[in-house]
């Protein structure tokens, strides 16, 4: 379908597609097998200006929004989700600064993130605080000139590779979610270290590590916003980045569909190409319908967010849930069409299925997203009743 992208958006799309075809696809199997962080590809993205598509021009970016980010993420995800999440996680780490940072913080950090010279990451999840994000235990104690951080963050994408981290820590545990504060922590700060690199089912090219804070001093000027705004900033960040998860889903599902169609055109059984079998045709048709429906939802929600509405948590959650569930189904169906070959590593669809699973989990499980959607429906119904 034609989504009526602007000329600039088409250029961004073409640039991301070229990098995917020339730099990502040829090495994706090797990156996955070796669990190697894609630094050379990240450098290519930086040189192409892709890290700055959603960062304002005043801070070295292109001045785009959620839609531009989704366009790039979708294209990179056609090649490898491990690569695309390494790219996307940097904007995730930058968003708290964009949304709540001081002018000095924005000028100091955003140009380097926009240029790709320094990657960013976001630290919220902990060993005992996943879906229950308000249950974080990492503590930030106020001292003269700043704060002392103690605690551990778990499963942090770009952990150890990024140099700029947006960290949520508790400054007042008695206030629950209102006692959380956001901090900018830089790699190399004393007391800030990393755990082992996790070995994962999928997105194996990306780096997932623990962040460990042991009496880590963070200067007062590194507080994002003000004390108590951490949880609000985290939720506002996720509202803007969840369509990017949907874009990842669309990208990997489109790739799986393309591979399935090409394979079905070549594979013969009973002296016929299997694409002539109605059972295969119906599977492919359903896969195509689902991919296009998910893309339409992601693009529509991204445009809606970029129109600056006051509230978009519900549709943002929808733009993650439907596409990620779709991607899991489409990649599984692609393997089914390949048959036994689909289960083998010499074909890319088994990797696509392994990668797709995480989309239903990170940045809020799909079960939690359904809670978000339902709560917003309840609020809307209550508002209509009062009227």
VEXKOL-852039 format. One record per residue (C-alpha): residue number from 1; residue in one letter; y, z, x. Coordinates in nm, 2 decimals. Each point is the difference from the previous one (the first is absolute). Layout:
N
- NUM, A, Y, Z, X
...
***
This chain:
387
- 1, X, 0.00, 0.00, 0.00
- 2, X, 0.36, -0.05, 0.10
- 3, X, 0.17, 0.34, 0.01
- 4, X, 0.34, -0.16, 0.06
- 5, X, 0.06, 0.15, 0.34
- 6, X, 0.33, -0.06, 0.17
- 7, X, 0.02, -0.23, 0.30
- 8, X, 0.03, 0.31, 0.23
- 9, X, -0.31, 0.16, -0.16
- 10, X, -0.19, -0.32, 0.04
- 11, X, 0.09, -0.01, 0.37
- 12, X, -0.11, 0.36, 0.04
- 13, X, -0.33, -0.09, -0.17
- 14, X, -0.06, -0.30, 0.22
- 15, X, 0.08, 0.20, 0.31
- 16, X, -0.25, 0.28, -0.09
- 17, X, -0.26, -0.26, -0.10
- 18, X, 0.03, -0.18, 0.34
- 19, X, -0.04, 0.33, 0.19
- 20, X, -0.31, 0.08, -0.22
- 21, X, -0.16, -0.34, 0.06
- 22, X, 0.08, -0.03, 0.37
- 23, X, -0.01, 0.36, 0.12
- 24, X, -0.20, 0.21, -0.25
- 25, X, -0.29, -0.19, -0.13
- 26, X, -0.13, -0.12, 0.34
- 27, X, -0.03, 0.36, 0.12
- 28, X, -0.07, 0.21, -0.31
- 29, X, -0.37, 0.03, 0.05
- 30, X, 0.05, 0.11, 0.36
- 31, X, 0.27, 0.25, -0.09
- 32, X, -0.23, 0.14, -0.27
- 33, X, -0.30, 0.03, 0.23
- 34, X, 0.19, 0.15, 0.29
- 35, X, 0.22, 0.22, -0.23
- 36, X, 0.29, -0.12, 0.20
- 37, X, 0.36, 0.05, -0.11
- 38, X, 0.17, -0.34, -0.04
- 39, X, 0.29, 0.05, 0.23
- 40, X, 0.04, -0.37, 0.09
- 41, X, 0.03, -0.09, -0.37
- 42, X, 0.24, 0.28, -0.06
- 43, X, 0.21, -0.14, 0.28
- 44, X, -0.01, -0.34, -0.16
- 45, X, 0.12, 0.15, -0.33
- 46, X, 0.28, 0.17, 0.18
- 47, X, 0.11, -0.31, 0.18
- 48, X, 0.00, -0.19, -0.33
- 49, X, 0.22, 0.27, -0.16
- 50, X, -0.26, 0.09, -0.26
- 51, X, 0.03, 0.38, 0.05
- 52, X, 0.36, -0.03, -0.13
- 53, X, -0.06, -0.19, -0.32
- 54, X, 0.07, 0.31, -0.22
- 55, X, 0.25, 0.17, 0.22
- 56, X, 0.37, -0.05, -0.06
- 57, X, 0.19, -0.24, 0.22
- 58, X, 0.23, 0.28, 0.11
- 59, X, -0.29, 0.15, 0.18
- 60, X, -0.14, -0.32, 0.15
- 61, X, -0.22, -0.12, -0.29
- 62, X, 0.00, -0.29, -0.23
- 63, X, 0.13, 0.19, -0.30
- 64, X, -0.30, -0.08, -0.23
- 65, X, -0.19, 0.24, -0.22
- 66, X, -0.34, 0.08, -0.15
- 67, X, -0.07, -0.37, -0.08
- 68, X, 0.06, -0.12, 0.35
- 69, X, -0.23, 0.28, 0.14
- 70, X, -0.27, -0.10, -0.25
- 71, X, 0.02, -0.36, 0.10
- 72, X, -0.05, 0.08, 0.37
- 73, X, -0.27, 0.26, -0.07
- 74, X, -0.20, -0.24, -0.23
- 75, X, 0.00, -0.27, 0.27
- 76, X, -0.11, 0.23, 0.28
- 77, X, -0.27, 0.14, -0.23
- 78, X, -0.15, -0.34, -0.05
- 79, X, -0.09, 0.03, 0.37
- 80, X, -0.08, 0.36, 0.05
- 81, X, 0.08, 0.32, -0.19
- 82, X, -0.02, 0.20, 0.32
- 83, X, 0.28, -0.21, 0.14
- 84, X, 0.21, 0.01, -0.32
- 85, X, -0.02, 0.38, -0.04
- 86, X, 0.11, 0.04, 0.36
- 87, X, 0.30, -0.21, -0.09
- 88, X, 0.07, 0.16, -0.34
- 89, X, -0.03, 0.36, 0.12
- 90, X, 0.30, -0.04, 0.21
- 91, X, 0.22, -0.07, -0.31
- 92, X, -0.17, 0.30, -0.17
- 93, X, 0.12, 0.22, 0.29
- 94, X, 0.35, -0.15, -0.02
- 95, X, 0.05, 0.04, -0.37
- 96, X, 0.08, 0.38, 0.01
- 97, X, 0.28, -0.08, 0.25
- 98, X, 0.12, -0.29, -0.21
- 99, X, 0.00, 0.21, -0.32
- 100, X, 0.13, 0.33, 0.13
- 101, X, 0.11, -0.03, 0.36
- 102, X, 0.35, 0.05, 0.13
- 103, X, 0.20, -0.29, 0.13
- 104, X, -0.06, 0.12, 0.35
- 105, X, -0.38, 0.02, -0.06
- 106, X, 0.00, -0.35, -0.15
- 107, X, 0.20, -0.15, 0.29
- 108, X, -0.22, 0.17, 0.26
- 109, X, -0.35, -0.08, -0.14
- 110, X, 0.01, -0.29, -0.24
- 111, X, 0.11, -0.28, 0.24
- 112, X, -0.29, 0.08, 0.23
- 113, X, -0.24, 0.00, -0.29
- 114, X, 0.14, -0.32, -0.14
- 115, X, -0.04, -0.17, 0.34
- 116, X, -0.36, 0.12, 0.03
- 117, X, 0.08, 0.16, 0.33
- 118, X, -0.12, 0.33, -0.14
- 119, X, -0.25, 0.05, -0.27
- 120, X, 0.04, 0.27, -0.27
- 121, X, -0.24, 0.21, -0.19
- 122, X, 0.00, 0.24, -0.30
- 123, X, -0.17, 0.34, 0.01
- 124, X, -0.07, 0.18, -0.33
- 125, X, -0.38, 0.02, -0.03
- 126, X, -0.18, 0.31, 0.14
- 127, X, -0.36, 0.12, 0.02
- 128, X, 0.05, 0.20, -0.32
- 129, X, 0.28, -0.21, -0.16
- 130, X, -0.09, -0.35, -0.11
- 131, X, 0.04, -0.07, -0.37
- 132, X, 0.16, 0.35, -0.03
- 133, X, 0.30, -0.10, 0.22
- 134, X, 0.18, 0.31, -0.09
- 135, X, -0.27, 0.21, 0.17
- 136, X, 0.12, -0.08, 0.35
- 137, X, -0.02, 0.28, 0.25
- 138, X, 0.18, -0.14, 0.30
- 139, X, 0.29, 0.25, 0.05
- 140, X, 0.35, -0.05, 0.13
- 141, X, 0.17, 0.32, 0.10
- 142, X, 0.37, 0.01, 0.05
- 143, X, 0.12, 0.11, 0.34
- 144, X, 0.33, -0.04, 0.19
- 145, X, 0.08, -0.37, 0.02
- 146, X, -0.29, -0.13, -0.20
- 147, X, -0.35, 0.07, -0.12
- 148, X, -0.34, 0.09, 0.15
- 149, X, -0.29, -0.20, -0.16
- 150, X, -0.36, 0.12, -0.01
- 151, X, -0.29, -0.17, -0.18
- 152, X, -0.21, -0.31, -0.02
- 153, X, 0.04, -0.33, -0.18
- 154, X, -0.32, -0.21, -0.06
- 155, X, -0.09, -0.37, -0.04
- 156, X, 0.34, -0.12, 0.11
- 157, X, 0.03, -0.38, 0.03
- 158, X, 0.15, -0.10, 0.33
- 159, X, -0.05, 0.35, 0.13
- 160, X, 0.02, 0.00, 0.37
- 161, X, 0.14, -0.35, 0.02
- 162, X, 0.32, 0.05, -0.19
- 163, X, 0.30, 0.17, 0.17
- 164, X, 0.20, 0.11, -0.30
- 165, X, -0.16, 0.22, -0.27
- 166, X, 0.13, 0.12, -0.33
- 167, X, -0.17, 0.33, -0.05
- 168, X, -0.01, 0.22, -0.31
- 169, X, -0.02, 0.37, 0.07
- 170, X, 0.05, 0.33, -0.19
- 171, X, 0.33, 0.18, 0.06
- 172, X, -0.05, 0.24, -0.29
- 173, X, -0.36, 0.04, -0.13
- 174, X, 0.11, 0.22, -0.28
- 175, X, 0.17, -0.30, -0.17
- 176, X, -0.30, -0.22, -0.01
- 177, X, 0.09, -0.37, 0.00
- 178, X, 0.37, 0.09, 0.01
- 179, X, -0.06, 0.18, 0.33
- 180, X, -0.10, -0.32, 0.19
- 181, X, 0.24, -0.16, 0.25
- 182, X, -0.02, -0.34, 0.18
- 183, X, 0.05, -0.02, 0.38
- 184, X, 0.02, -0.28, 0.25
- 185, X, -0.24, 0.08, 0.28
- 186, X, -0.02, -0.22, 0.31
- 187, X, -0.31, -0.07, 0.21
- 188, X, 0.04, 0.20, 0.32
- 189, X, 0.16, 0.30, -0.15
- 190, X, -0.14, 0.32, 0.15
- 191, X, -0.27, 0.15, -0.22
- 192, X, -0.07, -0.33, -0.18
- 193, X, -0.34, -0.15, 0.08
- 194, X, -0.28, -0.21, -0.15
- 195, X, -0.36, 0.05, -0.10
- 196, X, -0.28, -0.24, 0.05
- 197, X, 0.02, -0.36, -0.14
- 198, X, -0.21, 0.00, -0.31
- 199, X, -0.30, -0.24, -0.03
- 200, X, 0.03, -0.17, -0.35
- 201, X, -0.20, -0.21, -0.24
- 202, X, 0.28, -0.26, -0.02
- 203, X, 0.35, -0.07, 0.13
- 204, X, -0.15, 0.07, 0.34
- 205, X, 0.28, -0.18, 0.19
- 206, X, 0.25, 0.26, -0.12
- 207, X, 0.04, 0.33, 0.16
- 208, X, -0.07, 0.31, -0.21
- 209, X, 0.05, 0.34, 0.18
- 210, X, 0.09, 0.36, -0.05
- 211, X, 0.35, 0.12, 0.08
- 212, X, 0.00, 0.34, 0.15
- 213, X, 0.31, 0.23, 0.02
- 214, X, -0.02, 0.31, 0.22
- 215, X, 0.34, 0.17, 0.02
- 216, X, 0.17, -0.34, -0.01
- 217, X, 0.38, 0.03, 0.01
- 218, X, 0.18, -0.25, -0.21
- 219, X, 0.38, 0.00, 0.02
- 220, X, 0.20, 0.07, -0.32
- 221, X, 0.15, -0.35, 0.01
- 222, X, -0.35, -0.14, -0.06
- 223, X, -0.02, 0.15, -0.35
- 224, X, -0.01, -0.29, -0.25
- 225, X, 0.23, 0.08, -0.30
- 226, X, 0.01, 0.37, -0.04
- 227, X, -0.25, 0.29, -0.02
- 228, X, -0.22, -0.02, -0.30
- 229, X, 0.03, -0.38, -0.05
- 230, X, -0.32, -0.09, 0.19
- 231, X, -0.23, -0.03, -0.30
- 232, X, 0.26, -0.20, -0.20
- 233, X, 0.05, -0.24, 0.29
- 234, X, -0.38, -0.04, 0.04
- 235, X, -0.04, -0.09, -0.37
- 236, X, 0.30, -0.24, 0.01
- 237, X, -0.15, -0.16, 0.31
- 238, X, -0.34, -0.05, -0.16
- 239, X, 0.16, -0.15, -0.32
- 240, X, 0.15, -0.27, 0.23
- 241, X, -0.31, -0.06, 0.22
- 242, X, -0.28, 0.00, -0.26
- 243, X, 0.07, -0.37, -0.10
- 244, X, -0.07, -0.07, 0.37
- 245, X, -0.35, 0.13, -0.05
- 246, X, -0.03, -0.23, -0.29
- 247, X, 0.11, -0.29, 0.22
- 248, X, -0.27, 0.10, 0.25
- 249, X, -0.25, -0.02, -0.28
- 250, X, 0.12, -0.34, -0.11
- 251, X, -0.01, -0.13, 0.36
- 252, X, -0.35, 0.11, 0.08
- 253, X, -0.13, -0.11, -0.34
- 254, X, 0.15, -0.34, 0.03
- 255, X, -0.16, -0.04, 0.34
- 256, X, -0.34, 0.10, -0.14
- 257, X, 0.04, -0.24, -0.29
- 258, X, 0.09, -0.28, 0.24
- 259, X, -0.31, 0.07, 0.21
- 260, X, -0.22, 0.02, -0.31
- 261, X, 0.12, -0.34, -0.13
- 262, X, -0.04, -0.17, 0.34
- 263, X, -0.35, 0.15, 0.04
- 264, X, -0.11, -0.10, -0.35
- 265, X, 0.11, -0.36, 0.07
- 266, X, -0.23, -0.01, 0.30
- 267, X, -0.30, 0.21, -0.09
- 268, X, -0.30, -0.18, -0.16
- 269, X, -0.28, 0.14, -0.21
- 270, X, -0.24, -0.19, -0.22
- 271, X, 0.15, -0.32, 0.16
- 272, X, 0.34, 0.07, -0.14
- 273, X, 0.32, 0.15, 0.13
- 274, X, 0.02, 0.35, -0.15
- 275, X, 0.35, -0.06, -0.12
- 276, X, -0.15, -0.23, -0.26
- 277, X, -0.18, 0.30, -0.16
- 278, X, 0.18, 0.14, -0.30
- 279, X, -0.08, 0.36, 0.10
- 280, X, 0.19, -0.06, 0.33
- 281, X, 0.28, -0.18, -0.17
- 282, X, 0.06, 0.29, -0.24
- 283, X, 0.00, 0.25, 0.28
- 284, X, 0.26, -0.20, 0.19
- 285, X, 0.21, -0.06, -0.31
- 286, X, 0.00, 0.38, -0.07
- 287, X, 0.09, 0.07, 0.36
- 288, X, 0.29, -0.25, -0.01
- 289, X, 0.13, 0.15, -0.33
- 290, X, 0.00, 0.35, 0.14
- 291, X, 0.17, -0.10, 0.32
- 292, X, 0.28, -0.19, -0.18
- 293, X, 0.05, 0.28, -0.25
- 294, X, 0.03, 0.26, 0.28
- 295, X, 0.25, -0.22, 0.19
- 296, X, 0.21, -0.04, -0.31
- 297, X, 0.01, 0.37, -0.05
- 298, X, 0.08, 0.08, 0.36
- 299, X, 0.28, -0.25, 0.02
- 300, X, 0.14, 0.11, -0.34
- 301, X, 0.00, 0.36, 0.09
- 302, X, 0.16, -0.07, 0.34
- 303, X, 0.28, -0.20, -0.16
- 304, X, 0.05, 0.29, -0.25
- 305, X, 0.03, 0.25, 0.28
- 306, X, 0.25, -0.22, 0.18
- 307, X, 0.21, -0.02, -0.31
- 308, X, 0.08, 0.37, 0.06
- 309, X, -0.13, 0.17, -0.31
- 310, X, 0.01, 0.38, -0.02
- 311, X, -0.37, 0.05, -0.07
- 312, X, -0.30, -0.21, 0.10
- 313, X, -0.28, 0.24, 0.09
- 314, X, -0.22, -0.13, -0.29
- 315, X, 0.02, -0.36, 0.09
- 316, X, -0.02, 0.07, 0.37
- 317, X, -0.33, 0.18, -0.06
- 318, X, -0.12, -0.29, -0.22
- 319, X, 0.08, -0.24, 0.29
- 320, X, -0.25, 0.20, 0.22
- 321, X, -0.28, 0.08, -0.24
- 322, X, -0.07, -0.34, -0.16
- 323, X, 0.02, -0.21, 0.32
- 324, X, -0.21, 0.25, 0.21
- 325, X, -0.27, 0.02, -0.27
- 326, X, 0.01, -0.37, -0.02
- 327, X, -0.03, -0.05, 0.37
- 328, X, -0.31, 0.22, 0.02
- 329, X, -0.17, -0.21, -0.28
- 330, X, 0.11, -0.34, 0.14
- 331, X, -0.12, 0.08, 0.35
- 332, X, -0.33, 0.13, -0.13
- 333, X, -0.04, -0.31, -0.21
- 334, X, 0.07, -0.22, 0.30
- 335, X, -0.29, 0.17, 0.19
- 336, X, -0.22, -0.07, -0.31
- 337, X, 0.09, -0.37, 0.01
- 338, X, -0.09, -0.01, 0.37
- 339, X, -0.33, 0.17, -0.07
- 340, X, -0.17, 0.14, 0.31
- 341, X, 0.24, -0.18, 0.23
- 342, X, 0.29, 0.20, -0.15
- 343, X, -0.16, 0.32, 0.13
- 344, X, 0.01, -0.13, 0.35
- 345, X, 0.28, 0.06, 0.24
- 346, X, 0.02, -0.37, 0.10
- 347, X, 0.17, -0.06, -0.33
- 348, X, 0.33, 0.17, -0.08
- 349, X, -0.06, 0.11, -0.35
- 350, X, -0.19, 0.32, 0.09
- 351, X, 0.30, 0.12, 0.20
- 352, X, 0.23, -0.08, -0.29
- 353, X, -0.21, 0.22, -0.23
- 354, X, 0.00, 0.28, 0.26
- 355, X, 0.37, -0.03, 0.04
- 356, X, 0.08, -0.02, -0.37
- 357, X, -0.15, 0.34, -0.09
- 358, X, 0.28, 0.20, 0.17
- 359, X, 0.25, -0.16, -0.24
- 360, X, -0.13, 0.21, -0.28
- 361, X, 0.04, 0.31, 0.21
- 362, X, 0.31, 0.02, 0.22
- 363, X, 0.36, 0.06, -0.12
- 364, X, -0.15, 0.18, -0.29
- 365, X, -0.34, -0.06, -0.14
- 366, X, -0.03, -0.22, -0.31
- 367, X, -0.10, 0.30, -0.20
- 368, X, 0.32, 0.17, 0.09
- 369, X, 0.20, -0.32, -0.08
- 370, X, -0.16, 0.00, -0.35
- 371, X, 0.13, 0.36, -0.04
- 372, X, 0.35, -0.12, 0.10
- 373, X, -0.02, -0.29, -0.25
- 374, X, -0.12, 0.22, -0.28
- 375, X, 0.26, 0.27, 0.06
- 376, X, 0.27, -0.26, -0.01
- 377, X, -0.14, -0.13, -0.33
- 378, X, 0.01, 0.35, -0.14
- 379, X, 0.36, 0.04, 0.11
- 380, X, 0.10, -0.33, -0.16
- 381, X, -0.17, 0.09, -0.32
- 382, X, 0.18, 0.34, -0.01
- 383, X, 0.33, -0.17, 0.06
- 384, X, -0.05, -0.25, -0.28
- 385, X, -0.09, 0.28, -0.24
- 386, X, 0.32, 0.19, 0.08
- 387, X, 0.19, -0.31, -0.09
***
